[in-house]
Amino acid sequence: MIRHADAKLMLYDLLQNELTPLQRSEVEAHLVVCKECGAELQSLREIITLVPRPDTDASDGRSEQYWNLFASKVEQEVR
Amino acid sequence: MKQTYNVAFGFVRDHDRAEEITQEVFVKVYTSLSSFRGESEFSTWLYRITTNLALNHLKRHKLNEERSVIIADATDVHIERVLHELPTLQRAVVILRHIDGLSTKQVSGILKCSEGTVKTHLFRGLKKMRSKLAFLQEGGI
């Protein structure tokens, strides 16, 4: 059975679907009996909703031409 | 180069500053290449330089009111403020792991700490942010 301290630190990965099937089932089994982890999970879910991982990269806002020019600029800088 | 820019942007949330940092990173990589001993993956080394330069950049250019004005969305202003109030290591972990989406293993390599430490800082950092931003949900901003 998974330890409480370990389960707590795996809650983020659970919400991001980044656990292995075995880890997932262990954490989920722990959640059934641990109210504290249940509350932490809810709290993490709320902050992840409020501060979501961006679904696009910041670099997507720049054109390929920009990146080519930028690379040349850096090249000049290091010469 | 784009990935470096994205990581830098995660810290400074500003395109011009991210560009400035990316440029500094590649100059630094070029001048320090001989010190790369291959003990970590090259990308880990690159992200470590990016993280250090971005954190230095943030220290030099403390967030001020003028900066807040150029961010249109009030919620974003609060999120950015709370994120930058976190202790340095917690902030770096939240940005690299949560905002930039790097793996726990990658972040532990970049920050030279254990994966357990990354998980602990992430948990504590997000928990602190949740508590400081609770008013956004209560006030319905």
Backbone of each chain as ProteinMPNN parsed JSONL, in Angstrom:
{"seq_chain_A": "MIRHADAKLMLYDLLQNELTPLQRSEVEAHLVVCKECGAELQSLREIITLVPRPDTDASDGRSEQYWNLFASKVEQEVR", "coords_chain_A": {"N_chain_A": [[0.831, -1.212, 0.0], [0.46, 2.251, -0.735], [2.328, 4.976, 0.721], [1.045, 7.694, 2.683], [2.398, 10.206, 2.441], [3.738, 9.864, 0.006], [1.64, 9.436, -1.754], [0.37, 11.909, -1.669], [2.193, 13.547, -3.0], [1.893, 12.623, -5.503], [-0.417, 13.47, -6.529], [-0.602, 15.632, -8.292], [0.48, 14.583, -10.65], [-1.415, 12.68, -11.089], [-3.655, 14.224, -11.74], [-2.718, 15.257, -14.114], [-2.706, 13.105, -15.702], [-0.365, 11.512, -15.752], [0.567, 9.276, -14.498], [1.605, 5.849, -14.095], [-0.421, 2.96, -14.907], [-0.443, 1.28, -12.632], [0.512, 2.954, -10.548], [-1.509, 4.828, -10.614], [-3.776, 3.34, -9.834], [-3.017, 2.74, -7.231], [-2.86, 5.277, -6.015], [-5.474, 6.113, -6.345], [-6.787, 4.232, -4.776], [-5.826, 4.951, -2.309], [-6.982, 7.442, -2.08], [-9.609, 6.835, -1.586], [-9.691, 6.241, 1.093], [-8.502, 8.386, 2.372], [-9.191, 11.431, 3.565], [-7.823, 13.824, 3.692], [-6.053, 13.814, 1.509], [-7.962, 13.805, -0.454], [-9.05, 16.34, -0.184], [-6.787, 17.838, -0.795], [-6.426, 17.105, -3.427], [-8.659, 18.262, -4.622], [-8.075, 20.936, -4.166], [-5.719, 21.226, -5.659], [-6.776, 20.715, -8.163], [-8.35, 22.946, -8.508], [-6.469, 25.063, -8.59], [-5.062, 24.375, -10.839], [-6.981, 24.668, -12.744], [-7.422, 27.359, -12.583], [-4.909, 28.378, -13.192], [-4.029, 27.368, -15.912], [-2.016, 25.024, -17.854], [-0.452, 26.423, -20.62], [-1.961, 25.985, -23.85], [-0.756, 26.443, -26.196], [2.519, 27.105, -27.559], [4.645, 29.801, -26.579], [6.368, 30.567, -28.563], [4.982, 30.046, -30.862], [3.686, 32.292, -31.626], [5.358, 33.73, -33.207], [6.678, 34.231, -36.487], [8.122, 31.956, -38.975], [9.985, 33.306, -40.433], [10.761, 35.23, -38.643], [12.129, 33.605, -36.795], [14.245, 32.708, -38.333], [15.587, 35.094, -38.826], [16.185, 35.76, -36.243], [17.933, 33.736, -35.492], [20.082, 34.375, -37.144], [20.767, 36.791, -36.032], [21.64, 36.05, -33.482], [23.804, 34.536, -34.225], [25.483, 36.466, -35.302], [25.984, 37.876, -33.002], [27.547, 36.129, -31.463], [29.849, 35.977, -32.891]], "CA_chain_A": [[0.0, 0.0, 0.0], [1.257, 3.47, -0.878], [2.353, 5.819, 1.918], [0.293, 8.95, 2.549], [3.279, 11.276, 1.944], [4.024, 9.619, -1.412], [0.394, 9.631, -2.507], [0.117, 13.353, -1.745], [3.069, 14.14, -4.014], [1.561, 12.082, -6.83], [-1.739, 13.975, -6.913], [-0.462, 16.485, -9.477], [0.655, 13.685, -11.808], [-2.716, 12.028, -11.312], [-4.508, 15.179, -12.464], [-2.175, 15.468, -15.467], [-2.687, 11.777, -16.367], [1.036, 11.153, -15.998], [0.942, 8.124, -13.675], [1.45, 4.535, -14.731], [-1.686, 2.364, -14.441], [-0.275, 0.764, -11.272], [0.568, 4.11, -9.64], [-2.827, 5.439, -10.621], [-4.698, 2.555, -9.011], [-2.59, 2.878, -5.828], [-3.258, 6.606, -5.52], [-6.944, 6.143, -6.279], [-7.187, 3.427, -3.605], [-5.507, 5.775, -1.136], [-7.96, 8.542, -2.022], [-10.872, 6.32, -1.031], [-9.638, 6.207, 2.564], [-7.807, 9.55, 2.94], [-9.925, 12.675, 3.316], [-6.856, 14.916, 3.513], [-5.606, 13.792, 0.109], [-9.123, 14.174, -1.264], [-9.132, 17.811, -0.141], [-5.617, 18.361, -1.531], [-6.687, 16.877, -4.856], [-9.62, 19.278, -5.031], [-7.357, 22.207, -4.14], [-4.831, 21.23, -6.833], [-7.61, 20.796, -9.372], [-8.799, 24.343, -8.625], [-5.381, 25.965, -9.015], [-4.704, 24.02, -12.222], [-8.032, 25.263, -13.582], [-7.199, 28.807, -12.547], [-3.629, 28.639, -13.883], [-3.834, 26.184, -16.77], [-0.818, 24.932, -18.686], [-0.829, 26.982, -21.927], [-2.104, 24.928, -24.859], [0.132, 26.74, -27.333], [3.828, 27.601, -27.142], [4.841, 31.237, -26.814], [7.095, 30.742, -29.837], [4.046, 29.922, -31.992], [3.243, 33.637, -32.018], [6.346, 34.338, -34.103], [6.74, 33.553, -37.799], [9.371, 31.254, -39.322], [10.918, 34.346, -40.889], [11.285, 35.817, -37.413], [13.103, 32.688, -36.194], [15.442, 32.703, -39.171], [16.293, 36.353, -38.573], [16.664, 35.697, -34.862], [19.108, 32.852, -35.506], [21.184, 35.142, -37.745], [21.142, 37.826, -35.051], [22.424, 35.379, -32.431], [25.057, 34.135, -34.854], [26.31, 37.681, -35.381], [26.337, 38.228, -31.615], [28.608, 35.264, -30.932], [31.074, 36.052, -33.727]], "C_chain_A": [[0.869, 1.268, 0.0], [1.186, 4.316, 0.399], [1.627, 7.134, 1.623], [1.159, 10.057, 1.915], [3.577, 11.109, 0.45], [2.784, 9.889, -2.273], [0.129, 11.119, -2.723], [0.943, 13.991, -2.868], [2.776, 13.609, -5.422], [0.222, 12.63, -7.341], [-1.671, 14.845, -8.176], [-0.362, 15.617, -10.734], [-0.65, 12.959, -12.134], [-3.615, 12.951, -12.144], [-4.02, 15.408, -13.896], [-2.121, 14.16, -16.264], [-1.266, 11.311, -16.682], [1.505, 9.996, -15.113], [0.833, 6.844, -14.492], [0.123, 3.943, -14.221], [-1.593, 1.859, -12.994], [-0.267, 1.913, -10.253], [-0.826, 4.733, -9.502], [-3.778, 4.669, -9.696], [-4.32, 2.644, -7.527], [-3.042, 4.213, -5.241], [-4.777, 6.666, -5.383], [-7.451, 5.334, -5.077], [-6.93, 4.213, -2.323], [-6.555, 6.879, -0.968], [-9.294, 8.103, -1.408], [-10.875, 6.415, 0.492], [-9.029, 7.473, 3.187], [-8.522, 10.859, 2.566], [-8.975, 13.832, 3.026], [-6.391, 14.969, 2.057], [-6.745, 14.169, -0.837], [-9.249, 15.694, -1.342], [-7.973, 18.435, -0.918], [-5.828, 18.226, -3.039], [-7.622, 17.958, -5.398], [-8.933, 20.646, -5.147], [-6.421, 22.326, -5.359], [-5.624, 21.389, -8.125], [-8.028, 22.253, -9.61], [-7.675, 25.253, -9.129], [-4.962, 25.648, -10.458], [-5.744, 24.588, -13.2], [-7.803, 26.771, -13.701], [-5.937, 29.213, -13.317], [-3.34, 27.442, -14.788], [-2.494, 26.212, -17.495], [-1.211, 25.467, -20.063], [-0.945, 25.882, -22.988], [-1.344, 25.248, -26.143], [1.461, 27.248, -26.78], [3.942, 29.095, -27.46], [5.498, 31.488, -28.168], [6.176, 30.644, -31.055], [3.585, 31.287, -32.505], [4.208, 34.331, -32.97], [6.451, 33.525, -35.399], [8.073, 32.826, -37.995], [10.443, 32.253, -39.738], [11.573, 35.004, -39.667], [12.38, 34.926, -36.835], [14.392, 32.614, -37.011], [16.291, 33.95, -38.925], [16.93, 36.328, -37.185], [17.946, 34.85, -34.783], [20.314, 33.591, -36.084], [21.709, 36.176, -36.76], [22.047, 37.23, -33.967], [23.802, 34.996, -32.979], [26.025, 35.302, -34.93], [26.848, 38.049, -33.996], [27.528, 37.4, -31.112], [29.909, 35.326, -31.736], [32.058, 37.074, -33.155]], "O_chain_A": [[1.899, 1.32, 0.673], [0.155, 4.376, 1.068], [1.597, 7.614, 0.49], [0.729, 10.748, 0.991], [3.659, 12.095, -0.283], [2.863, 10.477, -3.352], [-0.28, 11.54, -3.805], [0.458, 14.86, -3.592], [3.341, 14.087, -6.405], [-0.216, 12.296, -8.442], [-2.566, 14.8, -9.02], [-1.023, 15.875, -11.74], [-0.947, 12.665, -13.292], [-4.246, 12.525, -13.111], [-4.814, 15.716, -14.785], [-1.563, 14.114, -17.36], [-1.006, 10.779, -17.762], [2.706, 9.76, -14.989], [0.069, 6.768, -15.454], [-0.394, 4.394, -13.198], [-2.544, 1.993, -12.224], [-0.949, 1.852, -9.23], [-1.251, 5.11, -8.409], [-4.489, 5.262, -8.884], [-5.196, 2.627, -6.663], [-3.54, 4.273, -4.117], [-5.297, 7.212, -4.41], [-8.433, 5.715, -4.439], [-7.711, 4.151, -1.374], [-6.958, 7.203, 0.149], [-10.005, 8.899, -0.795], [-11.916, 6.64, 1.109], [-9.04, 7.616, 4.409], [-8.466, 11.32, 1.427], [-9.28, 14.71, 2.219], [-6.343, 16.039, 1.451], [-6.521, 14.773, -1.885], [-9.514, 16.261, -2.402], [-8.151, 19.434, -1.614], [-5.46, 19.106, -3.818], [-7.409, 18.497, -6.484], [-9.172, 21.404, -6.088], [-6.342, 23.375, -5.998], [-5.212, 22.09, -9.049], [-8.059, 22.73, -10.744], [-7.898, 26.107, -9.986], [-4.56, 26.54, -11.205], [-5.419, 24.941, -14.334], [-7.969, 27.366, -14.766], [-5.902, 30.24, -13.994], [-2.5, 26.602, -14.463], [-1.913, 27.273, -17.72], [-2.207, 25.014, -20.628], [-0.131, 24.96, -23.024], [-1.291, 24.432, -27.063], [1.519, 27.76, -25.663], [3.414, 29.581, -28.46], [5.222, 32.488, -28.831], [6.53, 31.095, -32.144], [3.155, 31.426, -33.65], [3.905, 35.408, -33.483], [6.328, 32.3, -35.397], [9.032, 33.063, -37.26], [11.628, 32.085, -39.448], [12.77, 35.292, -39.662], [13.435, 35.417, -36.432], [15.484, 32.475, -36.46], [17.517, 33.889, -38.828], [18.046, 36.804, -36.98], [18.904, 35.207, -34.097], [21.43, 33.457, -35.582], [22.913, 36.412, -36.658], [23.064, 37.811, -33.588], [24.818, 35.114, -32.294], [27.218, 35.162, -34.663], [27.994, 38.47, -33.842], [28.405, 37.918, -30.42], [30.937, 34.794, -31.316], [33.135, 37.274, -33.716]]}, "seq_chain_B": "MKQTYNVAFGFVRDHDRAEEITQEVFVKVYTSLSSFRGESEFSTWLYRITTNLALNHLKRHKLNEERSVIIADATDVHIERVLHELPTLQRAVVILRHIDGLSTKQVSGILKCSEGTVKTHLFRGLKKMRSKLAFLQEGGI", "coords_chain_B": {"N_chain_B": [[16.03, 26.366, -30.269], [13.528, 27.609, -30.2], [12.367, 26.244, -28.095], [13.928, 27.045, -25.972], [13.28, 29.716, -25.923], [10.578, 29.459, -25.246], [10.746, 28.417, -22.656], [12.051, 30.529, -21.372], [10.109, 32.48, -21.727], [8.114, 31.483, -20.105], [9.047, 32.218, -17.621], [9.313, 35.063, -17.709], [7.111, 36.046, -19.062], [6.858, 37.768, -21.257], [7.349, 38.836, -24.49], [9.505, 40.362, -25.608], [11.389, 40.357, -23.559], [11.797, 37.62, -23.293], [12.988, 37.104, -25.694], [15.344, 38.554, -25.441], [16.571, 37.137, -23.341], [16.855, 34.611, -24.518], [18.693, 35.181, -26.483], [20.874, 35.858, -24.874], [21.276, 33.36, -23.698], [22.183, 31.751, -25.827], [24.536, 33.013, -26.5], [25.926, 32.592, -24.166], [26.016, 29.781, -24.176], [27.615, 29.383, -26.391], [30.01, 30.557, -25.559], [30.61, 29.007, -23.35], [30.782, 26.415, -24.072], [32.937, 24.679, -23.932], [32.975, 23.996, -21.29], [30.985, 22.207, -20.933], [30.49, 19.054, -19.867], [29.17, 16.789, -20.547], [27.851, 15.454, -18.566], [25.209, 15.64, -18.072], [22.219, 15.605, -20.123], [22.439, 17.464, -23.182], [20.276, 19.18, -23.609], [19.31, 19.497, -21.023], [21.348, 20.908, -19.825], [21.234, 23.21, -21.366], [18.654, 24.175, -20.684], [19.159, 24.635, -18.022], [20.922, 26.766, -18.063], [19.214, 28.614, -19.248], [17.212, 28.837, -17.285], [18.692, 29.875, -15.115], [19.561, 32.333, -16.207], [17.105, 33.524, -16.723], [16.037, 33.772, -14.148], [17.935, 35.489, -13.034], [17.473, 37.666, -14.633], [14.895, 38.341, -13.836], [15.417, 39.142, -11.26], [16.913, 41.416, -11.708], [15.114, 43.036, -13.065], [12.738, 43.848, -11.382], [9.276, 43.11, -10.89], [7.017, 45.683, -11.586], [4.613, 48.358, -11.142], [4.185, 49.504, -13.595], [4.67, 47.433, -15.327], [2.516, 45.795, -14.737], [0.446, 47.209, -15.813], [0.585, 46.826, -18.569], [-0.467, 44.343, -18.969], [-3.401, 43.13, -19.985], [-5.504, 41.606, -18.844], [-7.026, 41.319, -15.717], [-7.003, 39.062, -14.073], [-4.752, 37.692, -14.948], [-2.792, 39.433, -14.074], [-2.931, 39.139, -11.295], [-2.278, 36.412, -11.069], [0.326, 36.37, -12.088], [1.605, 38.012, -10.237], [1.327, 36.532, -7.842], [2.671, 34.205, -8.54], [5.252, 35.169, -8.814], [5.782, 35.838, -6.264], [6.452, 33.594, -4.986], [8.943, 31.561, -3.286], [12.24, 31.376, -4.748], [13.078, 28.742, -5.733], [10.723, 27.234, -5.621], [9.175, 28.72, -7.372], [10.6, 28.407, -9.753], [10.264, 25.652, -10.152], [7.45, 25.442, -10.411], [7.076, 26.925, -12.742], [8.719, 25.593, -14.661], [7.813, 22.933, -14.527], [4.951, 22.988, -14.402], [3.957, 25.232, -16.005], [5.665, 25.241, -18.308], [5.6, 22.562, -18.847], [7.581, 20.569, -18.609], [9.09, 17.378, -17.787], [9.114, 15.756, -14.516], [11.559, 14.521, -14.119], [13.221, 15.864, -15.968], [13.12, 18.452, -14.878], [14.295, 17.999, -12.402], [16.88, 17.436, -13.218], [17.628, 19.862, -14.395], [17.529, 21.646, -12.24], [19.224, 20.446, -10.538], [18.423, 18.73, -8.375], [16.641, 16.273, -6.351], [14.03, 14.118, -7.71], [11.985, 13.868, -5.914], [12.238, 16.206, -4.455], [11.537, 18.062, -6.395], [8.84, 17.385, -6.747], [7.86, 17.989, -4.212], [8.332, 20.77, -4.033], [6.724, 21.604, -6.124], [4.166, 20.852, -5.274], [3.946, 22.351, -2.883], [4.284, 24.941, -3.887], [2.127, 25.256, -5.703], [0.049, 24.94, -3.935], [0.345, 27.133, -2.27], [-0.134, 29.139, -4.123], [-2.772, 28.586, -4.723], [-4.01, 29.197, -2.325], [-3.474, 31.942, -2.13], [-4.788, 32.895, -4.327], [-7.391, 32.395, -3.938], [-9.374, 34.274, -3.597], [-10.045, 35.063, -6.151], [-11.76, 33.173, -7.18], [-13.779, 33.278, -5.293], [-14.575, 35.944, -5.535], [-15.354, 35.928, -8.09], [-13.87, 36.906, -10.268]], "CA_chain_B": [[15.946, 27.798, -29.985], [12.144, 27.922, -29.827], [12.101, 25.677, -26.778], [14.613, 27.944, -25.03], [12.429, 30.917, -25.885], [9.356, 29.113, -24.51], [11.089, 28.306, -21.228], [12.313, 31.899, -20.904], [8.817, 33.174, -21.694], [7.404, 31.0, -18.908], [9.511, 32.995, -16.467], [9.14, 36.519, -17.783], [5.804, 36.312, -19.668], [6.969, 38.956, -22.091], [8.074, 38.385, -25.684], [10.791, 41.059, -25.79], [12.325, 39.868, -22.542], [12.125, 36.22, -23.624], [13.926, 37.174, -26.817], [16.618, 39.03, -24.876], [17.162, 36.035, -22.568], [17.246, 33.557, -25.465], [19.931, 35.632, -27.107], [21.924, 35.708, -23.846], [21.516, 31.931, -23.507], [23.005, 31.18, -26.896], [25.877, 33.589, -26.38], [26.534, 31.875, -23.042], [26.298, 28.413, -24.634], [28.751, 29.448, -27.311], [31.257, 30.868, -24.843], [30.893, 28.028, -22.283], [30.639, 25.063, -24.605], [34.061, 23.828, -23.489], [32.751, 23.555, -19.903], [29.953, 21.154, -20.927], [31.227, 17.782, -19.767], [28.321, 15.672, -20.946], [27.331, 14.719, -17.397], [23.753, 15.63, -18.247], [21.904, 15.777, -21.544], [22.707, 18.839, -23.616], [19.066, 19.992, -23.408], [19.215, 19.813, -19.59], [22.346, 21.966, -19.62], [20.686, 24.403, -22.023], [17.546, 24.675, -19.858], [19.718, 25.135, -16.75], [21.428, 28.117, -18.367], [18.031, 29.463, -19.48], [16.568, 29.085, -15.994], [19.539, 30.793, -14.332], [19.534, 33.679, -16.794], [15.754, 34.088, -16.548], [15.906, 34.171, -12.744], [18.757, 36.698, -12.871], [16.763, 38.733, -15.337], [13.781, 38.751, -12.981], [15.993, 39.865, -10.105], [17.333, 42.751, -12.18], [13.944, 43.825, -13.462], [11.624, 43.494, -10.482], [7.973, 43.492, -11.415], [6.539, 46.949, -11.029], [3.244, 48.69, -11.551], [4.179, 49.8, -15.027], [4.586, 46.123, -15.987], [1.162, 45.285, -14.563], [-0.481, 47.953, -16.663], [0.555, 46.329, -19.945], [-1.199, 43.08, -19.047], [-4.787, 43.585, -20.056], [-6.425, 40.825, -18.039], [-6.759, 41.475, -14.284], [-6.692, 37.749, -13.498], [-3.345, 37.408, -15.274], [-1.952, 40.279, -13.216], [-2.899, 38.491, -9.977], [-1.556, 35.135, -11.195], [1.75, 36.665, -12.253], [2.114, 38.548, -8.956], [1.417, 35.433, -6.873], [3.729, 33.313, -9.014], [6.555, 35.778, -8.553], [5.987, 35.969, -4.813], [6.92, 32.296, -4.467], [10.397, 31.463, -3.147], [12.857, 31.148, -6.065], [13.074, 27.353, -6.206], [9.321, 26.838, -5.85], [8.735, 29.416, -8.588], [11.246, 27.757, -10.9], [9.637, 24.345, -10.358], [6.089, 25.636, -10.93], [7.17, 27.388, -14.132], [9.28, 24.559, -15.553], [7.014, 21.698, -14.534], [3.533, 23.213, -14.71], [3.716, 26.146, -17.14], [6.379, 24.779, -19.506], [5.244, 21.167, -19.097], [8.708, 19.633, -18.621], [8.842, 16.258, -16.874], [9.747, 15.858, -13.195], [12.955, 14.114, -14.298], [13.927, 16.966, -16.629], [13.247, 19.576, -13.932], [15.282, 17.634, -11.372], [18.19, 17.573, -13.859], [17.912, 21.291, -14.602], [17.75, 22.322, -10.948], [20.172, 19.612, -9.783], [17.854, 18.251, -7.112], [15.988, 14.988, -6.573], [12.66, 14.199, -8.226], [11.125, 14.075, -4.735], [12.291, 17.64, -4.119], [10.738, 18.754, -7.414], [7.422, 17.14, -6.442], [7.52, 18.713, -2.988], [8.254, 22.202, -4.35], [5.557, 21.828, -6.984], [2.983, 20.735, -4.426], [3.885, 23.51, -1.974], [4.119, 26.168, -4.668], [0.753, 25.343, -6.218], [-0.837, 25.086, -2.773], [0.467, 28.536, -1.854], [-0.815, 29.946, -5.137], [-4.209, 28.33, -4.571], [-4.504, 29.93, -1.168], [-3.401, 33.379, -2.388], [-5.693, 33.268, -5.424], [-8.747, 31.923, -3.612], [-10.329, 35.382, -3.739], [-10.471, 35.177, -7.552], [-12.932, 32.313, -7.36], [-14.847, 33.793, -4.416], [-15.067, 37.208, -6.072], [-15.836, 35.682, -9.448], [-13.151, 37.712, -11.285]], "C_chain_B": [[14.541, 28.19, -29.521], [11.857, 27.436, -28.418], [12.746, 26.537, -25.687], [13.771, 29.199, -24.823], [11.169, 30.641, -25.056], [9.617, 29.019, -23.012], [11.318, 29.704, -20.647], [11.0, 32.664, -20.769], [8.01, 32.756, -20.466], [7.8, 31.788, -17.675], [9.102, 34.467, -16.556], [7.812, 36.957, -18.392], [5.803, 37.571, -20.541], [7.859, 38.6, -23.281], [9.447, 39.055, -25.85], [11.836, 40.553, -24.802], [12.753, 38.421, -22.834], [13.15, 36.19, -24.755], [15.323, 37.569, -26.325], [17.332, 37.885, -24.141], [17.656, 34.93, -23.512], [18.572, 33.913, -26.136], [21.102, 35.452, -26.129], [22.294, 34.239, -23.671], [22.46, 31.398, -24.571], [24.42, 31.768, -26.92], [26.628, 32.834, -25.287], [26.91, 30.441, -23.453], [27.542, 28.405, -25.505], [30.062, 29.646, -26.548], [31.599, 29.814, -23.789], [30.874, 26.591, -22.77], [31.748, 24.117, -24.109], [33.854, 23.32, -22.065], [31.642, 22.482, -19.819], [30.639, 19.796, -20.975], [30.395, 16.567, -20.147], [27.807, 14.853, -19.771], [25.803, 14.688, -17.396], [23.497, 15.745, -19.746], [22.15, 17.237, -21.919], [21.489, 19.731, -23.345], [18.915, 20.395, -21.939], [20.159, 20.976, -19.266], [21.83, 23.298, -20.182], [19.562, 25.018, -21.179], [18.056, 25.226, -18.525], [20.246, 26.557, -16.949], [20.246, 29.076, -18.534], [17.374, 29.841, -18.155], [17.38, 30.082, -15.174], [19.481, 32.211, -14.886], [18.168, 34.335, -16.615], [15.556, 34.557, -15.103], [16.736, 35.427, -12.463], [18.057, 37.909, -13.479], [15.621, 39.271, -14.457], [14.272, 39.537, -11.76], [16.342, 41.296, -10.512], [16.139, 43.64, -12.49], [12.75, 43.413, -12.623], [10.315, 43.942, -11.116], [7.548, 44.812, -10.786], [5.159, 47.259, -11.6], [3.137, 48.914, -13.04], [3.987, 48.497, -15.811], [3.159, 45.597, -15.902], [0.182, 45.951, -15.523], [-0.562, 47.356, -18.066], [-0.114, 44.958, -20.082], [-2.683, 43.411, -18.925], [-5.694, 42.893, -19.046], [-6.057, 40.882, -16.549], [-6.378, 40.146, -13.63], [-5.228, 37.405, -13.74], [-2.395, 38.2, -14.387], [-1.801, 39.62, -11.853], [-2.076, 37.195, -10.033], [-0.054, 35.403, -11.277], [2.354, 37.16, -10.943], [2.342, 37.412, -7.972], [2.543, 34.464, -7.257], [5.108, 33.873, -8.651], [6.799, 36.073, -7.08], [6.498, 34.66, -4.204], [8.434, 32.341, -4.251], [11.0, 30.978, -4.473], [12.734, 29.711, -6.581], [11.655, 26.861, -6.499], [8.82, 27.447, -7.16], [9.31, 28.73, -9.825], [10.573, 26.413, -11.193], [8.226, 24.507, -10.95], [6.145, 26.043, -12.406], [7.641, 26.261, -15.057], [8.353, 23.354, -15.672], [5.576, 21.964, -14.98], [3.311, 24.074, -15.956], [4.38, 25.62, -18.42], [6.139, 23.306, -19.817], [6.423, 20.208, -19.205], [8.438, 18.521, -17.606], [9.553, 16.489, -15.538], [11.235, 15.535, -13.314], [13.777, 15.249, -14.937], [14.175, 18.119, -15.645], [14.281, 19.254, -12.86], [16.699, 17.746, -11.935], [18.587, 19.036, -14.012], [18.29, 21.961, -13.279], [18.723, 21.561, -10.043], [19.624, 19.247, -8.409], [17.099, 16.953, -7.406], [14.572, 15.188, -7.136], [11.676, 14.433, -7.079], [11.08, 15.542, -4.349], [11.46, 18.444, -5.116], [9.254, 18.613, -7.076], [6.982, 17.931, -5.214], [7.379, 20.21, -3.277], [7.033, 22.517, -5.211], [4.288, 21.839, -6.146], [2.835, 21.973, -3.542], [3.629, 24.819, -2.734], [2.691, 26.332, -5.159], [-0.238, 25.556, -5.074], [-0.838, 26.548, -2.294], [-0.289, 29.438, -2.839], [-2.328, 29.813, -5.003], [-4.765, 29.18, -3.425], [-4.498, 31.446, -1.429], [-4.368, 33.847, -3.48], [-7.142, 32.866, -5.156], [-9.782, 33.017, -3.845], [-10.82, 35.535, -5.182], [-11.73, 34.354, -7.801], [-14.103, 32.839, -6.539], [-15.472, 35.056, -4.999], [-15.568, 37.085, -7.503], [-15.168, 36.526, -10.514], [-12.893, 36.846, -12.508]], "O_chain_B": [[14.372, 28.981, -28.593], [11.191, 28.117, -27.638], [12.173, 26.728, -24.615], [13.581, 29.67, -23.701], [10.745, 31.481, -24.263], [8.813, 29.48, -22.201], [10.833, 30.018, -19.56], [10.806, 33.409, -19.808], [7.311, 33.571, -19.864], [6.98, 32.004, -16.782], [8.603, 35.04, -15.587], [7.425, 38.118, -18.255], [4.838, 38.335, -20.541], [8.981, 38.123, -23.107], [10.428, 38.394, -26.189], [12.999, 40.348, -25.149], [13.912, 38.051, -22.647], [14.058, 35.358, -24.768], [16.333, 36.998, -26.737], [18.537, 37.69, -24.299], [18.743, 34.385, -23.323], [19.444, 33.065, -26.327], [22.169, 34.964, -26.499], [23.467, 33.901, -23.516], [23.416, 30.684, -24.266], [25.374, 31.098, -27.313], [27.797, 32.482, -25.445], [27.99, 29.955, -23.118], [28.406, 27.538, -25.376], [31.074, 29.007, -26.836], [32.752, 29.725, -23.368], [30.941, 25.657, -21.971], [31.523, 22.925, -23.899], [34.472, 22.335, -21.662], [31.399, 21.923, -18.749], [31.274, 19.43, -21.964], [30.875, 15.436, -20.072], [27.382, 13.71, -19.938], [25.19, 13.81, -16.788], [24.418, 15.954, -20.535], [22.075, 18.128, -21.073], [21.629, 20.875, -22.913], [18.45, 21.495, -21.638], [19.806, 21.898, -18.531], [21.97, 24.354, -19.564], [19.522, 26.233, -20.982], [17.476, 26.156, -17.965], [20.042, 27.432, -16.108], [20.268, 30.199, -18.031], [17.025, 30.999, -17.926], [16.826, 31.023, -14.605], [19.365, 33.175, -14.129], [18.074, 35.541, -16.386], [14.974, 35.615, -14.866], [16.294, 36.32, -11.741], [18.053, 39.006, -12.92], [15.413, 40.479, -14.351], [13.618, 40.473, -11.3], [16.102, 42.25, -9.772], [16.151, 44.84, -12.214], [11.858, 42.71, -13.098], [10.236, 44.979, -11.776], [7.711, 45.016, -9.583], [4.622, 46.519, -12.425], [2.139, 48.565, -13.67], [3.26, 48.448, -16.804], [2.644, 45.026, -16.863], [-0.78, 45.335, -15.982], [-1.623, 47.367, -18.69], [-0.302, 44.471, -21.196], [-3.148, 43.905, -17.898], [-6.563, 43.534, -18.454], [-4.938, 40.543, -16.161], [-5.53, 40.11, -12.739], [-4.546, 36.893, -12.852], [-1.334, 37.711, -13.998], [-0.698, 39.542, -11.312], [-1.274, 36.925, -9.139], [0.739, 34.737, -10.611], [3.468, 36.782, -10.58], [3.397, 37.321, -7.345], [3.27, 33.97, -6.396], [6.004, 33.138, -8.237], [7.885, 36.505, -6.695], [6.922, 34.627, -3.049], [9.136, 33.073, -4.949], [10.349, 30.256, -5.228], [12.335, 29.489, -7.725], [11.415, 26.167, -7.487], [8.139, 26.791, -7.949], [8.608, 28.502, -10.81], [10.34, 26.075, -12.354], [7.856, 23.792, -11.881], [5.355, 25.562, -13.218], [7.039, 26.009, -16.101], [8.133, 22.825, -16.762], [5.045, 21.252, -15.833], [2.563, 23.688, -16.855], [3.75, 25.559, -19.476], [6.437, 22.847, -20.92], [6.3, 19.148, -19.819], [7.65, 18.7, -16.678], [10.47, 17.305, -15.44], [12.071, 16.188, -12.69], [14.887, 15.548, -14.496], [15.268, 18.681, -15.581], [15.053, 20.122, -12.454], [17.622, 18.113, -11.209], [19.74, 19.403, -13.785], [19.243, 22.737, -13.21], [19.005, 21.986, -8.923], [20.296, 19.44, -7.396], [16.935, 16.576, -8.566], [13.999, 16.274, -7.048], [10.662, 15.11, -7.249], [10.034, 16.065, -3.965], [10.766, 19.388, -4.738], [8.503, 19.589, -7.113], [5.878, 18.473, -5.176], [6.426, 20.846, -2.825], [6.393, 23.556, -5.05], [3.443, 22.722, -6.288], [1.761, 22.568, -3.455], [2.869, 25.679, -2.288], [2.108, 27.411, -5.049], [-1.236, 26.261, -5.225], [-1.881, 27.111, -1.962], [-0.987, 30.37, -2.439], [-3.068, 30.786, -5.148], [-5.828, 29.79, -3.535], [-5.411, 32.151, -0.999], [-4.722, 35.024, -3.554], [-8.005, 32.98, -6.027], [-10.916, 32.741, -4.237], [-11.899, 36.081, -5.409], [-12.636, 34.768, -8.524], [-15.248, 32.854, -6.991], [-16.689, 35.241, -4.977], [-16.137, 38.026, -8.056], [-15.776, 36.841, -11.536], [-12.305, 37.314, -13.483]]}, "name": "protein", "num_of_chains": 2, "seq": "MIRHADAKLMLYDLLQNELTPLQRSEVEAHLVVCKECGAELQSLREIITLVPRPDTDASDGRSEQYWNLFASKVEQEVRMKQTYNVAFGFVRDHDRAEEITQEVFVKVYTSLSSFRGESEFSTWLYRITTNLALNHLKRHKLNEERSVIIADATDVHIERVLHELPTLQRAVVILRHIDGLSTKQVSGILKCSEGTVKTHLFRGLKKMRSKLAFLQEGGI"}
